[in-house]
Amino acid sequence: MSSLELSGETTTSTGDTKSLFYNRQEAKPSRKKIIELPTFKVQTMENAFKDIAPTVKNQKNIFGDLIAEGDLCILFGRAGTGKSFLGYQIAGAIAEGKNVLDMLDIMVDRSTRKYHNLNNETPAQKVLYADFEATIEKTYRRYNPYTFSENFLIAIPDRLTVVDNLLFIDSIEAEIIKTGAKVLIIDNISAISQDNEKSNQAAKLMNKIKDLQRRNKLTVLIMAHTPKIQQGEAIIWTNMAGSSNLYNLAESILAIGTTTIDNDIRYIIQLKARYVDVLYHKDNVIAIKFRTQPDGNKGFSFVNYESEEELIKTVEKSRKEAQKKDIINRINMFGTKPADIAEELYEKYYPEHEITLITYKDTIKKAVQRLKKSGLINNDEDNTSVQ
């Protein structure tokens, strides 16, 4: 309330003059905290279904059944597994409207290659890649002279230390609104929140990202680093940092792992899919091979579908040495091509077909390249082509 102080003159009943002073003083503003209540959209189930049916029916795959439009997906793995390379490849494919694993596939005739559901059904569209890991200089050195599509938008923060790391998500939303991008990739969530191991911090961050996704009708891919996966161990969802909250709040979860059969061969395993069946489980992981193209593009090409157990199984040193001798003898003595060597040795080293012949051909080709560089096999002709 306001209070009054009086000033001025008045005459009393005895004839004396009395001075009065007055001044209006405003009351101090209230410091009561205003709480904004959450709101709901309430409607009948029938109307709710009618509203959402067209969107669900027209939802398209972006990376097959691994990532679909409107998903909030997490891709995690150890350091050095190629998460960022795969992230850039996914972004590049979205920007050009191409299949992710076609981006670095060297095969001319893909009619014999079965991608199953790994296709991209969406047209070329803008994707915003928020990179908290690399500098633009590092990325330039890594990919030059490759030219990315103009639909590929890169967002690199000016600094990584802020008062509240959740503010990064507000800034990302501002860029989403400004650019009109409908796909967001964050690389990586571990860089935004160092306290990701703490479940409450992981939950706050994921809920903030989910709000961003819902408001802007986005497809979101979050990259996550984890130190929990040991070499040679099968990947499970609890390997994620902040695992329980991340798992519960994500619609789909993927992981990338290394193999023991070749340093360049990795695999993708699907650990969660909310709206479809999990197709790429431990018995049917996607084997991929790291490649560098002459134009500077780097990433992965499709190899085959394999068992995770066989891809990470420890190979005895004696077996490796025996296989190396077999390769050297066949090339130096007979000039055998790698594809033929693979077919000849396949039954000897994988009698129960623990890995497929397609994958084995890739490992033999790489072994031949290593042996040529070390001078252990003849370099008279190109023996590295695999048909």
HELIX and SHEET records of a PDB file:
HELIX    1   1 MET A   45  LYS A   57  1                                  13    
HELIX    2   2 LYS A   83  GLU A   96  1                                  14    
HELIX    3   3 VAL A  100  ASP A  102  5                                   3    
HELIX    4   4 ILE A  136  TYR A  143  1                                   8    
HELIX    5   5 LEU A  167  THR A  179  1                                  13    
HELIX    6   6 ILE A  189  ILE A  192  1                                   4    
HELIX    7   7 SER A  199  ASN A  216  1                                  18    
HELIX    8   8 TRP A  237  ASN A  239  5                                   3    
HELIX    9   9 SER A  243  LEU A  249  1                                   7    
HELIX   10  10 GLU A  308  LEU A  311  1                                   4    
HELIX   11  11 LYS A  317  PHE A  334  1                                  18    
HELIX   12  12 PRO A  338  TYR A  349  1                                  12    
HELIX   13  13 LEU A  357  LYS A  373  1                                  17    
SHEET    1   A 2 SER A   3  THR A  11  0                                        
SHEET    2   A 2 THR A  17  GLN A  25 -1                                        
SHEET    1   B 2 ASN A  61  PHE A  63  0                                        
SHEET    2   B 2 ILE A  67  ALA A  68 -1                                        
SHEET    1   C 9 PHE A 152  ALA A 155  0                                        
SHEET    2   C 9 VAL A 127  ASP A 131  1                                        
SHEET    3   C 9 VAL A 183  ASP A 187  1                                        
SHEET    4   C 9 THR A 219  HIS A 225  1                                        
SHEET    5   C 9 LEU A  72  GLY A  77  1                                        
SHEET    6   C 9 SER A 252  THR A 258  1                                        
SHEET    7   C 9 ILE A 265  ALA A 273 -1                                        
SHEET    8   C 9 VAL A 285  THR A 292 -1                                        
SHEET    9   C 9 LYS A 298  GLU A 306 -1                                        
END                                                                             
